């Protein structure tokens, strides 16, 4: 398989594509946002390679027309400019026509040597993300810009080989997405079951149980109200410094990035820790 290596900027230029920054704050004001309208993709909406619509901002049509140069198209790749530098999402048919928001960068590969799906998977490799992170500017908060993205070296085969590679990886992604959807359904079932049994007290045989008064209202006879301290030990999490984290080796370090808004666990948020810690900071299986 013959491979070529060129910078992303040169590839986009030759194919009529571009690497462009989203609108600045002076172009998109807080007052422009509305409850309804066209979604605006912000860095917080870029999760696990896709665009999440949870809490997504929207703007009215007149603002979309004014900012049409920032509209997203199928095959575009949108990056967050600050924070988690490797975070990016491939724009699919659902997001066609949405707006690239403030704080994001947009890659349009154009109609040339690079197949967008292949480029998306290529940019998701750990060594590529590491290369981009090393080029990022800013000591406290790493920042990404068009110059850095344009200079990313891309190694790629023919478009047909790219299509086959992307198709295989996409099939795995679809399988993962389907399994995650099933897991979410099972989680919702578990939550509903918990609510029925322990909030509404409609557990099996509840009709034969007498309800008695408690400080929190009626509860089944024989049940108790206790504090968390009565049944568990609460430990504070371990604080860390940047020098305590490494790319490889160390111990998995669970942090806020690992916790989804809906209570799920995000494995891609795990860091690697080599600093000191006490036994109370370790997770213990049950």
N, C-alpha and C positions, 0 to 999 in steps of 0.2 A: 504494500500500500504506500503510494507516494504521498509524502507530507510536505506542506509548506508552512513557513513561519513568517508572519508579518505583524505589524502593529495594528491594533483595532482601528485606530484613526485612519491609517492609510486604506484599510479594507473598506471602511465606511465611505471615505471620500471617493474612491474609485467606483463605488456602487450607487452613488447618489444618496447615500445615507447621511446621518449626522449624529453627533453626541452633544446634547444640548441641556443646559440648566433649566429647571422649572421656573415659573414666574417669581420675581422678587416680591418682597412684602409691599413695595410701593405700587405694584401692579394688582395685587390681590389682597384687598383689605378685609378685616374682620367683618365689616358691615356688608360685604358682598355675599356672605354665606347665608343660606336659607334652609328651611326644613325640607323642601322639595327641590328637585332640579337634578343637574348632572353631577355625579360623584367626582370628588377630587381626591386623587391618590396621594396620601402623605406617608412619610417614613413609617409611622405607627401602623399603617395598613399593610405593610409588606411583611408577610409572615410565611415562613417555610416555602419560599419560592412562588407564592401566589398572593393575590390581593384579597385581603379580608374586608368584608363590608361592615363589620362590627364597628359602630361609632364612626362610620365614614362621613366626612363633611360633603356638603353639596352647595352648588351655586346655581343661580337662575340662568336661563338661556342667553340673555343679553350679555352676560359676562363671559359665557363660553365663546360667543361670537367674537368678542373683543380679544380673547386670549386663544384664538383658534390655532396659533402657531405652537401651542403647548398641548394640543389634543393628542391623545394616545391612539395608536393603530395596532391592529393584530400583528404580533411578531416583535413589537417593541419590547425593550427590557428597561425597567425602571429601577433605579438605585436610590437608597437613602444616602444623603450627603454627609450625615454626622452620626456619631455613635457606633453602632454595629455596622462597620464599613462593608462587610461582605454580603449584607442583606440586599437581595434583588428579587424581582418578580417578572415572569414572562406574561405579557399582555395577550389575553385570549379573546375570543369573540364577545364574551360578556362585557369586557371592559373597553371594547372598541368605541372610540368617541369620548371616553372619560378624559378628565384633565390631569396632566402631570402637575402635582402640587408644589407649593413652596417647600424647599428642603429636599427636593428630589432631582435626580438627573435622568435623562432619557437617552437610550441608545436605539437608533434606527439603523439596522444593518444594511438596508437597501436591497436592491435586486442584483446581487453579485455573487461572490465566491462563498459567502457564509450563509448557512441555513439557520434562521433564528432559533429554532428549537435546539439545534446542536450547540450554538453559541451560549444559550442559557445553561445547558449542562456543563459546558466547558468552564464557564465562569464560576460554577458552583464547586469546582474542585478545591480541595483544601490548600494546595500549593499556590493556586491562582489567587485565592482569597488572601492568603498570607502575603503574596507579592504586592497586592493592592494595598493591604494594611500597612506594609512597610513603607510604601510611598506616601501614605496619607500624612497630611500636615496638621500640626496642633498637638501640643504636649498633653493638655488636660482632656480635650475632646477631639479625637481624630476627625479630620475633614477630608472629604473626597471632592475632586473637581474634574472638569472636562480634560484638562491636561494629563492628569493621572490616567484616566480611562482611555484616552487616545493612545497612550504609550504602552498599554497592556499588550504583551506579545501573545499572539494566538497561533497555535499550531493546529493545522486542520488538513483532512484528506479531501477527496473530491466531493462535490455536492451530493452525489448519489450515496457515497459511503456515509456522509454526514446524516442523510435522511434515514438510512438503515440504523445507524447508531442511536439517533434520537428516537426512532420508533420503538426500539427495544427498551430504552430507558423510560420512555413515556408509558409503555405497557406496565412496567413495574410501578410507576407512579400512580397509574389508574387503580392497580390492585391495592396499593397502600391506601389510597383515598377511599376506596370502597370499604376496606377493613376499618378505617378510622370512622367512617360514617356508621358502620354497624356498632362499633364500640360506643359512639355517642348515643345511639338509640338505646343500647343496654344501660348506659349511665343514666339516661333519662328515666328508664323503667325503674332502676334502683332508687333514684331520687323520689319518684312518685310512690313507690312502695314504702320508703321510709316515711314520707309525709302521711300516708294513709295510716301506718301502724303507730308512729311515735309522735305525730302532731295532732292528727284527727282521732287517734285511738280507735281506728276501725281495723283492728288486728283480728285474726281468726279466733272466734269465741268471745269477741268483745260484748256481744249482747247479753252474756251471762255474768259479766263482771260489773260490780257496783262502782260508780264514780264517787269520789270523796273530795272535799275541799282541800286546797293547798295554797300557799302564798302566790302561786302562779295560775290559780284557777283550778278547775276540776281535773283530777288525774285518776287513773284506775286504782282501786284499792290494792294495797300491797306494794305499790310503786313508791320510790323515794326521789326527792329532789336534793342533789348534792352539787358541790362546786367541782370544777376541773381538778383543783388541788387534792380533792378527796380520792380521785381515781387515777390520776396521772401526775407525772413530774414534768414541769415545763423548763426547758433549757434555752438560753439565748444562743442565737447563731454566732458563728465565728466571723469576726471582722478580718479583712485581708488587705494586703498592700499589693501593688502591681508587681513587685519583685517576687511575691509568693506564687505567682501564676506562671505556667509554662504552656507551650504548645503541645508538647508530648510528654508522657510519663506522669508522675505524680498521682494523686488520688482524685477521683471525680468530686467536684465541689458544687453542691446544689445551691443556687442563689435565686434572686428574684426573677431573673430572666427564664428560669425553668418553670415558673408558675403561670399558667394561662389565666385569663380573666374569668373563665368559666370553671376554674378549679382543676383543669387538666394539667398534665406534666409535659413540658417541652424538653426533649432530650438535647436538642441543639443549643440549649441555653447552658448546658453543663460546662464548667471551666475545669482546668487541671491545676491542682494545688500542691505545693511542695513546702509550705510553711509549717510552723509548729501548731499543735492542737492538743486538746485534752480528750479523754475518752467520752466526755459528755457531748462532744461535737459529732460523734460517729452515729450513723444510723444503725439500728439493731433490728434484724429481721424477727418476725413473729411466727 
